[in-house]
Amino acid sequence: MNTLFSKSLLACAISVAFSTQLVVAQEATKKQATSDNTEVIIVSGTPGGLGMRKIDASFAVTNLDASDIEKLAPKSTADLFKAIPGVWVESSGGESGANVFVRGFPGGGDAPFLTIAMQGSPIYPAPTLSFLENSQIFRVDETIEMVEGLRGGPNPVVSNGQPGLTTNFRLKRGGESTEAKAKYTTSDYGLNRVDLVMSGELADDLYYMVGGYVKSSPGIRDAGFNSEQGNQLTLNLTKIFDQGEVNLYTRQTDDHGTWYLPTPLNVAGIDAGYTQIGTKNRQATIYYGPDDTAQSFDFGDGRGWDGQVSGGSLKLNLPNDWHLVDRFNITKGQANTFGLVPNGAATTVATVADNASSATGQVTGDVYSGSTPIQQIGRWVVLKDIESFTNDLAVSKQWGDIDTAFGIYSATTKAKDWWSIGNHAYYVLNPGGELLDGIACNDSAAGCGWSYDINSVGDASTRAFYATSSWYATDDITVDLGLRHENHKVSYSVDEGLDGQIDKALDYDENKVSWTGGVNYALDNNSGVFVRLNRGYKMPYFDDFRDNWGAYTGGNNLIKEVTQSEFGYKFMSDEFQIFATGFANRVKGDTFVRRPGDPAEILTNEAYGIELDSNYDHESGLSVNLNATVQKTEITASATNQGNEAQRQPGWQLRVTPSYEFEVGNDMYASVYATLSAVDDRFGDNENTVVLEGYEKLDVGMTFEPIESLRLQLSVDNLTDTMGITEGDPRNPDAPNGRYIMPRSIKFSVSYMLF
């Protein structure tokens, strides 16, 4: 076994053992009474989503309910995941286009080890394709009841076999009484948003929930026009009958916003509030294909999702104590990207102008002097039509002290892509900075830099058979095992250059077997310890083949093998909830491509660390949440970067959220809360030559309920206006470009319970 991996296992064991002894010692004198907290039910990581008590789980899972989400006030779906230990999120790209890293797993961007599920079904089987990660096609609103974040654990065996992080969003359900809520939100950056949700009973044992939102704003980084617009409608129906229930849901979304990108770090006037997009450059003409076909696009459309996610489930109690659960999901729509992407470092007009002294704006006719800061900006167009269908059927039965479950997971995944990326030209560096005349390459259809155009079609199918078993060895010890056999097929063809000729085509067919095993030991009804090992795989999809064609045409080397170990301690009482998890993992066969056409780096990455997720709730109204991760990463196999740290992975991160609820007067209530986030330095590249400095960020908020049905909320994000950096320039690490976290923003909302 590799030395680092061996040390990882030992370090995790020692760390968790220490945490266990410490907490047990602290709680030894306390009365161990059963509390409502021990009855929290989770469904993630269980066959067919049958559910189990969180305190009994032999894996690490974080659950956030609707009140937690309201307090966190996330700016995007990915922003919400910051509340999950072991997860590093770069949500500075806007509503879409986030980068999500899990437990030190390697990656150059997007979210290759994240699956987003809705009602227990993956919304899209491929966690990441180029210019698409799962959070782009999911929006958080008032229809969400809870989200669960499962790291590692039984993930490699159940559902789509994601070895990293699975976040499962559970919708609100109707009950016998009718409830309705209306909410209006505005902000200091011109946001107008209305949320509505209503639920109740349609007929005996037939319940509904319907809700959604409409919104519009110029964006936190002001584009000068309504660059962020969207709407969403969700319907959830549940029918209860004697032997089970049927659930059907659909969510229709049309939401897009500016794709925020790295900006120059060495140009005066460019700060965290800067965005290149504006009224003078949102429309642009690009040239593509062998005949330099010209076409105009509106880059103000940014990045987003226009489509539907629908599905349902059937739960049946069968004769002889058998249980059946079937869950399915259909996703279809467009996930397009239009972006103004920097190419290299900023420069000045004099260095590139034809006359070496000035250039003229194409829109205004203004003459810009030689000292004017400018930069090559790529007009990137990615049109992406996606479609998927998943079905997960599981049957289960208890035989004495043994629970068994058997399942079949099947999925089809489709993607049709049309790209024209590159299309570089020099623009003035200011918000809405215009294109310049008087620079030779700006007037050429070939542009000023590299371009890459494709038209591709891909189909993938996955079929997996899995089995899990839990043995209740004693009243306190549970042993569980899981096994999965997966067949993965891909059919893919691509026309590079948009000349009508197929340059690459393949039919791929591979099988893999994943496994997991865990032991849970209940110290008492409120606490326990667990240990778990697993091995899983991330199977390749369309872009993996295109980017790594050459020596990897066969595809075997494109399968990422993930081996993990976990040790955990957990304690839940009326006041305290403490979950400490040590982890160690190895990801073998990861590939990193800086930009299309570049050679791929094939590497093995190892990491170990500790996650802490704790809550303190006092009857006085005071509560504190602590979320922390400490980890060590190392590239243990690479042609050029062996021994370095994994790029963009902080060594530690911390989030502390204190809150206090109190009574203002007769039947009037208020709360105040804050979140302090701190993150360590990171390297912006695998070469470890670019350092991204750590930073601290403070968010504050308050709520006020003057009457029972009325609620006012004020939230301030990044109160001190910290200018932290989440990434450098992923295509040119030496260029002094970076992407700032969002600047200070203020939101105010008014919500009213109608019934």
Secondary structure by P-SEA (a helix, b strand, c coil): ccaaaaaaaaaaaaaaaaaaaaaaaaacccccccccccccccccccccccccccccccbbbbbbcaaaaaaaccccccccccccccccccccccccbbbbbccccccccccccbbbbccccccccccccccccccccccccccccbbbbbccccccccccccccbbbbbbbbbbccbbbbbbbbbbcccbbbbbbbbbbbbccccccccccccccccccccccccccccbbbbbbbbbbbccccbbbbbbbbbbbbbbbcccccccccccccccccccccccccccccccccbbbbbcccccccccccccccbbbbbcccbbbbbbbbbbbbbbbbbbbbcccccccccccccccccbbbbccccccccccbbbbbccbbbbbbbbbbbbbbbbbbbbcccbbbbbbcccbbbbbbbbbbccbbbbbcccccbbbbccccccccccccbbbbbbcbbbbbbbbbbbbbbbbcccccbbbbbbbbbbbbbbbbcccccccccccccccccbbbbbbccccccccccccccccccccccccccaaaaaacccccccccccbbbbbbbbbbcccccccbbbbbbbbbbbbcbbbbbcccccbbbbbbbbbcbbbbbbbbbccccbbbbbbbcccccccccccccccccccccccbbbbbbbbbbbbcccccccccbbbbbbbcccccccccccccccbbbbbbbccccccccbbbbbbbccccccccccccccccccccbbbbcccbbbbbbbbbbcc
